[in-house]
């Protein structure tokens, strides 16, 4: 089993539906067997968005809804994958002019990214691509040279871009965008709408650990989502009872490597260009909009618990929302 598959099955969130604390693998196998007979629950597993994704329907919509959702996932992967030539993010980062025409979905995603950047004072920084492209947590797994990181930080042009008349507009030639902090959550929100439009009334969208529920279990009870703790005996820290909302975890154990006895992970602090050192192992956010959960989890992880709680309180107050945070500290 490769590293990415292990991460998908265990690192962020273990969905526990019919089988309590039994492993997700068992649940998926049961779903596949049922799906063969056209019975619920039924699911689709695909590798998109650089991760493993599972879409599960427990009631309503059926296989047609799943097929449509997988088609939509492929479209969004084509749209938001900055490594895929022709995608909106690829066009932004390889532009030859200041203005780039983008799809309405990309526009809305970047609006949220900009809002989170403004609210957090640049802690969540969409323009951090010059730095994040230096870090390879899949293959090379090597700390970039300090001088190279410093030079890249100088090319992070925070808020030197805007969205005008349906287009991306850069005010500096160095502006390059990394939407990784909110993209999966945003796509989950789009998929939820697609599945509900196709009649799904109970389901789970799991995009590499970013979990979004559609409704509740068919018996009316909430879904149970386990939050991973790699340092514990049983592998998870706590179970959250949720329905019709999202649970997203930003964890230092997701994508990481060790060099000279120091662990480096993929959550980059835009102030230093290195992995964030906040004393946290993970932050899990629950709330109605998965994209917001995604962005807040990264923001609060970088800020640390004390400043993160203060930021979340202010965010909820200013946006009349009720997102909740769960902080797991380093052992």
Buried (B, 14 or more C-beta within 10 A) or exposed (E): EEEBEEBBBBBBBBBBBEEEEEBBEEBBEBBBEBBEEEEBBBBBBBEBBBBBBBBBBBBBBBEEBBEBBBEBBEBBBBBBBBEEEEBBBBBBBEBEEBEBEBBEBBBBBBEBBBBBBEBBEBBBBBBBBBBBBBBBBEEEBEBBEEEEBEBBBEBBBBBBBEBEEEEBBBEEEBBBBBBBBBBBBBBBBBBBEBBBEBEBBBBBBBBBBBBBBBBBBEEEEBBBBBBBBBEEEEBBBEBBEBBBBBBBBBBBBBBBBEEEEEEBBBBBBBEBBBBBBBEBBBBBBBBBBBBBBBBBBBBBBBBBBEBBBEBBEEBBEEEEBEBBBBBBEEE
